[in-house]
Amino acid sequence: MTTRHYLFVSDFDQTLSFNDSGRMLSDLLGIGGFDDKVGGLSRLNLVQSGAELTYLLRHDPEFRRVRRQDLEEVGRRIRLKRNIQLLPDVLERGIEGYCFDFYVVSAAPEEIVHAALAGIVPASRIIGTRLRWNADSGEIDSVERVTAGYGKVEAVESLRTTLGVPRERLVYVGDGSSDLHVMLHANRGEGLTIAVSQSRRITQVARRTVLSDDALAVLVPLLEEIVGYDPARIREFFQAQGLAIQEWDRVRTDWVTIGESADGDGDARGLAVVA
């Protein structure tokens, strides 16, 4: 049987985990107003979406006291999705002649993601924001790499070309606006993009959306779109892993805005129609 080689790339914050690493770091250090700081940066378009924490680490006085061990502690405290340890294993073993190289590409500092996924994903398979540390003071000296926005596109594209994977054999999973650029890039190459949140900005771009507290749920669209399984075969696949799909609701959501007509009265109303 000929093996078809794919690249499977996942975001980290709120994709493989339930937490935002920047918010957790702020809570750990007792720094208030993190969401307001991020919101202000977003409104000003001062940094690319996803790079807000990196900007604060370099430029906000309250974050200057962050040390490497603080980031590692945040990683150890992050709550991961269920069965996350099975996801890389299932993908690397392959499915019906389809083989998937699993990588994590995140805008979060590498120290956080390495600590969170220790024993689950090798450090060599994790690409995150890379900081330079001062050997004497322990402070952050500079930023070597930011994997947010177009930086994340470059990281994914570098992986794909290094591994020799065709553009249509890229699978990308993400949860929010920081993943938009890489999803658009993957879509242009006819890859498979999967959203794991209800954010309208991301669900309007992703080819598929899956909502679950289990990391293995992203296999459902992969098994359908790539391997060609029908729902019954997908259930059998999960049962073979010692798991069962207990609930599986398939809905389509149309976001509709109703405005005032040229010859009528009334206020504009926004409706979400689920069919």
C-alpha positions as CSV (number, residue, x, y, z in Angstrom):
1,M,0.0,0.0,0.0
2,T,1.3,3.4,-0.9
3,T,1.7,5.8,2.1
4,R,0.3,9.3,1.6
5,H,2.3,11.7,3.7
6,Y,0.5,14.7,5.4
7,L,1.6,17.5,7.7
8,F,-0.7,18.1,10.7
9,V,-0.1,21.4,12.5
10,S,-2.0,22.5,15.6
11,D,-2.1,25.8,17.5
12,F,-1.7,25.4,21.3
13,D,-3.5,28.0,23.4
14,Q,-7.2,27.0,23.6
15,T,-6.7,24.5,20.8
16,L,-4.9,21.7,22.6
17,S,-5.5,23.4,26.0
18,F,-8.3,25.3,27.7
19,N,-6.2,28.2,28.8
20,D,-4.7,31.4,27.4
21,S,-1.0,31.4,28.5
22,G,-0.7,35.2,28.8
23,R,-3.7,35.4,31.1
24,M,-2.3,32.6,33.2
25,L,1.1,34.3,33.4
26,S,-0.6,37.5,34.6
27,D,-2.6,35.6,37.2
28,L,0.6,33.8,38.4
29,L,2.5,37.1,38.9
30,G,-0.5,39.1,40.2
31,I,-0.5,41.4,37.2
32,G,-3.9,42.9,36.6
33,G,-5.6,44.2,33.5
34,F,-4.2,41.7,31.0
35,D,-7.3,41.5,28.9
36,D,-7.5,45.3,28.8
37,K,-3.9,45.6,27.7
38,V,-4.4,43.0,24.9
39,G,-7.6,44.7,23.8
40,G,-5.8,48.1,23.6
41,L,-3.0,46.6,21.4
42,S,-5.6,45.0,19.2
43,R,-7.6,48.2,18.7
44,L,-4.4,50.1,17.8
45,N,-3.3,47.3,15.5
46,L,0.1,47.8,17.1
47,V,1.1,44.1,16.8
48,Q,-0.1,41.1,14.9
49,S,-2.9,39.1,16.5
50,G,-1.3,36.5,18.8
51,A,1.8,38.5,19.5
52,E,0.4,40.7,22.3
53,L,2.0,38.7,25.1
54,T,5.4,39.0,23.4
55,Y,5.0,42.7,23.1
56,L,4.0,43.0,26.8
57,L,7.0,40.9,27.8
58,R,9.3,43.3,26.0
59,H,7.7,46.7,26.6
60,D,5.3,46.6,29.6
61,P,7.1,47.5,32.9
62,E,5.0,45.0,34.9
63,F,6.2,42.1,32.7
64,R,9.9,43.0,32.9
65,R,10.2,40.8,36.0
66,V,9.2,37.6,34.1
67,R,11.9,35.0,34.1
68,R,12.2,31.7,32.3
69,Q,11.0,29.7,35.3
70,D,7.8,31.8,35.4
71,L,7.0,30.7,31.8
72,E,7.8,27.1,32.6
73,E,5.6,27.2,35.7
74,V,2.7,28.5,33.6
75,G,3.2,25.6,31.2
76,R,3.0,23.1,34.0
77,R,-0.3,24.6,35.2
78,I,-2.1,24.7,31.9
79,R,-5.1,22.4,31.6
80,L,-4.8,20.3,28.5
81,K,-7.7,18.7,26.6
82,R,-8.6,15.1,27.3
83,N,-6.8,12.3,25.4
84,I,-4.2,14.8,24.1
85,Q,-1.5,12.1,24.6
86,L,-3.3,9.9,22.1
87,L,-3.5,12.4,19.3
88,P,0.2,12.5,18.2
89,D,0.4,8.7,18.6
90,V,-2.7,8.0,16.4
91,L,-1.5,10.4,13.7
92,E,2.1,9.1,13.6
93,R,0.9,5.5,13.4
94,G,-1.1,6.4,10.4
95,I,-4.6,5.6,9.2
96,E,-5.4,3.4,6.2
97,G,-2.2,4.3,4.4
98,Y,-2.3,8.0,5.4
99,C,0.6,9.2,7.6
100,F,0.5,12.5,9.5
101,D,3.6,14.3,10.9
102,F,2.3,16.1,14.0
103,Y,3.7,19.6,14.9
104,V,2.6,22.3,17.2
105,V,3.1,25.9,16.1
106,S,2.1,28.5,18.7
107,A,2.5,32.3,19.3
108,A,3.1,31.4,23.0
109,P,6.7,31.4,24.2
110,E,8.4,28.1,23.6
111,E,9.1,27.6,27.3
112,I,5.4,27.5,28.1
113,V,4.5,25.1,25.4
114,H,7.5,22.8,26.1
115,A,6.6,22.6,29.8
116,A,2.9,22.0,29.0
117,L,3.5,19.2,26.5
118,A,6.5,17.6,28.1
119,G,6.3,13.8,27.6
120,I,3.5,14.2,25.0
121,V,5.1,16.1,22.1
122,P,8.9,16.2,21.6
123,A,10.5,19.7,21.8
124,S,11.7,19.3,18.3
125,R,8.1,19.1,17.1
126,I,7.1,22.4,18.8
127,I,7.7,25.8,17.2
128,G,6.8,28.8,19.4
129,T,8.0,32.4,20.0
130,R,11.7,32.3,20.9
131,L,13.1,34.7,23.5
132,R,16.7,35.5,24.3
133,W,17.6,35.6,27.9
134,N,20.3,37.7,29.7
135,A,22.6,35.2,31.4
136,D,23.4,37.6,34.2
137,S,20.1,39.2,35.1
138,G,17.7,36.5,33.9
139,E,15.6,39.1,32.0
140,I,14.4,38.9,28.4
141,D,17.1,40.5,26.2
142,S,15.3,40.3,22.9
143,V,12.9,38.3,20.7
144,E,14.5,36.0,18.3
145,R,11.3,34.8,16.6
146,V,7.5,35.5,16.8
147,T,5.3,32.8,15.5
148,A,2.1,34.9,15.2
149,G,0.3,36.2,12.2
150,Y,2.5,36.1,9.1
151,G,5.3,34.6,11.3
152,K,3.1,31.6,11.9
153,V,2.5,31.3,8.1
154,E,6.3,31.3,7.6
155,A,6.8,28.7,10.3
156,V,4.2,26.3,8.8
157,E,5.4,26.9,5.2
158,S,9.0,26.2,6.3
159,L,7.9,22.9,7.9
160,R,6.0,21.9,4.8
161,T,8.8,22.6,2.3
162,T,11.4,21.0,4.6
163,L,9.3,17.8,4.9
164,G,8.5,17.9,1.2
165,V,4.7,17.8,1.7
166,P,2.5,19.1,-1.1
167,R,0.3,22.1,-0.2
168,E,-2.9,20.1,-0.5
169,R,-1.7,17.7,2.2
170,L,-1.5,20.3,5.0
171,V,-3.9,20.1,7.9
172,Y,-4.1,23.1,10.2
173,V,-6.1,23.3,13.5
174,G,-6.7,26.6,15.3
175,D,-9.1,28.5,17.5
176,G,-9.0,32.3,16.9
177,S,-8.0,35.3,15.0
178,S,-4.3,34.6,15.4
179,D,-4.8,31.6,13.1
180,L,-6.6,33.5,10.3
181,H,-3.5,34.1,8.1
182,V,-2.3,30.5,8.2
183,M,-5.8,29.2,7.6
184,L,-6.2,31.4,4.6
185,H,-2.7,30.3,3.4
186,A,-3.7,26.6,3.8
187,N,-7.0,27.1,2.1
188,R,-5.3,28.6,-0.9
189,G,-3.3,25.5,-1.2
190,E,-6.4,23.3,-0.9
191,G,-5.4,22.0,2.5
192,L,-7.8,21.1,5.3
193,T,-8.4,23.8,8.0
194,I,-10.2,23.0,11.2
195,A,-11.6,25.5,13.7
196,V,-12.1,24.4,17.3
197,S,-14.0,27.4,18.6
198,Q,-17.2,29.3,17.7
199,S,-15.4,32.5,16.9
200,R,-17.1,33.9,13.8
201,R,-13.9,35.2,12.4
202,I,-12.3,31.8,12.3
203,T,-15.4,29.6,11.5
204,Q,-16.0,31.7,8.4
205,V,-12.6,30.8,7.1
206,A,-12.0,27.2,8.3
207,R,-13.3,24.4,6.1
208,R,-14.6,22.5,9.1
209,T,-15.4,23.3,12.8
210,V,-15.3,20.9,15.7
211,L,-16.3,21.8,19.2
212,S,-15.2,19.3,22.0
213,D,-13.2,19.1,25.2
214,D,-11.4,16.1,23.7
215,A,-8.2,16.6,21.6
216,L,-9.1,13.6,19.4
217,A,-12.3,15.3,18.1
218,V,-10.2,16.9,15.4
219,L,-9.8,13.5,13.9
220,V,-13.5,13.5,12.8
221,P,-13.2,15.9,9.9
222,L,-9.8,14.4,9.0
223,L,-11.3,10.9,8.8
224,E,-14.2,12.3,6.7
225,E,-12.4,14.7,4.4
226,I,-9.1,12.8,3.8
227,V,-9.5,9.2,4.7
228,G,-13.0,9.0,3.3
229,Y,-14.8,7.3,6.3
230,D,-18.5,7.6,6.7
231,P,-20.0,8.2,10.2
232,A,-20.4,4.5,11.0
233,R,-16.7,3.8,10.1
234,I,-15.6,6.8,12.2
235,R,-17.4,5.4,15.2
236,E,-15.7,2.1,14.6
237,F,-12.3,3.8,14.4
238,F,-12.8,5.4,17.8
239,Q,-14.0,2.2,19.3
240,A,-10.8,0.5,18.1
241,Q,-8.9,3.1,20.2
242,G,-11.0,2.1,23.2
243,L,-13.2,5.2,23.0
244,A,-16.8,5.9,22.0
245,I,-18.4,8.9,20.5
246,Q,-21.2,9.5,22.9
247,E,-22.7,12.7,21.3
248,W,-22.3,13.9,17.8
249,D,-24.4,16.9,16.7
250,R,-24.0,18.1,13.2
251,V,-25.4,21.6,12.6
252,R,-24.9,24.4,10.1
253,T,-25.1,28.0,11.3
254,D,-26.0,30.8,9.0
255,W,-25.2,34.3,10.4
256,V,-27.8,36.7,9.0
257,T,-28.1,40.4,9.5
258,I,-31.5,41.9,8.9
259,G,-31.6,45.6,8.1
260,E,-34.2,48.2,7.4
261,S,-35.6,48.1,3.9
262,A,-35.8,51.1,1.6
263,D,-39.5,51.4,2.1
264,G,-40.0,50.1,5.6
265,D,-39.4,51.0,9.3
266,G,-37.6,49.2,12.0
267,D,-34.2,48.6,13.6
268,A,-31.6,46.3,12.1
269,R,-31.4,43.0,13.9
270,G,-28.7,40.3,13.9
271,L,-29.9,36.7,13.9
272,A,-28.1,33.4,14.1
273,V,-30.1,30.8,12.2
274,V,-29.2,27.2,12.9
275,A,-30.3,24.6,10.4
